[in-house]
Amino acid sequence: MEIPYENLNLIPKLLNAIENLQVQVDLLQEGAKKLDLTKPTNVAEYLGLSKPTIYNYIKDGTFKEGYHFTKSKTDRIKFVEDAIIEFRKG
C-alpha cells in the first residue's frame, strides 16, 4: 500500500491536536483537584449535573457502591475521587 508523501504534512497538525487534548485533560484534572470530589455537591458541579441527578445515579446504579462511592453506617455518602474523574472521562 502506497501512502502519498503529502500526507506527511499532516503529522505536525496531528501532533498539535494531541498536545491540545493533553492540555485539556490536564486542566480537567486540575479542576478536579480543586474540588473535594468526595462530596455530592462538588461531584455534581464537576460533572455539570444537578445534585438530584447525582442521587438518581446512585439509586439507579449508574454510580456503583464500593466503586464510585461508599456509605457510612449512618448512610452518609462519600465519593471516590478517582472513580468520579474516570466517570467524567467517559
N, C-alpha and C positions, 0 to 999 in steps of 0.2 A: 504494500500500500504506500503510495507516494503522498507526501504532505507538502503542499506548496510553501516555499520559503517565506512568502509574505505573511503567513500565519505566525511566524516567529516574532513579528512586530506586536502581536497581542500579548506576549509574555510580560512586558512591563505594565501593561494595563491590568492584567490579572494579578500581578504582584501587588500593585497599588490597591486593588479591590480587597485582596486578602488582608493587607495591612489595615485598611479602614475597618474591616469587620473585626479585627483584633482589638482595635481601639474601642469600638462599640462594646465588645464583650468586657473589656477591662472597666469601662465606665459603668456597665451594669453591675459588675461585681463590687465596685467601689460603692455604688448606691446601696447595694445590699448590706455592705459592712457598716454603713452609716445608720441604717435602721436596725433595731433589735428585732430580728425576724423570728423570735420565739413567741412574740405576742400577736394575737389575731388582728388587732388594729393595724399594726405595721405590715403584716403579711398582706392584708387587703390593699394597703397603699402601694406596696411594692409590686403586687400583681395587677394593680389597676382595677380591682374589684370592690364591691361593697362588702361590708362586714357580714351582712346576712348571707351573701353568696358564699363566703368562706365557711360559715356554719352549714350551709346546704351541701358544700363539697365534703364536709366531714360526715354529714348524715347519709349522703348517697354513695359514699365510698370512693369518691374521686381522690380525697386525701385518705391515705391508709394509716390507721392507728399502728404505732410501732415503727413506722417508716417516716411519714410526713409529720406526725405529732405523737405526743404521749399525753396520758391523762393521769392526774394525781388521784389520790384516794378521795379527794373532795370534788372530783370531776373538773379540776382546773386544767385547761388545755395549754400545752407548751409545744410549740412547733420546732422542728429540726431545721436549722438554717440551711444546711447543705441540700436537703431534700427540697426545700422551697425554691432555692436558686435553680436546682436541676429542673423542677417543675416549670419554672418560667422559661427556661431554655427550650422546653418542649421535647 
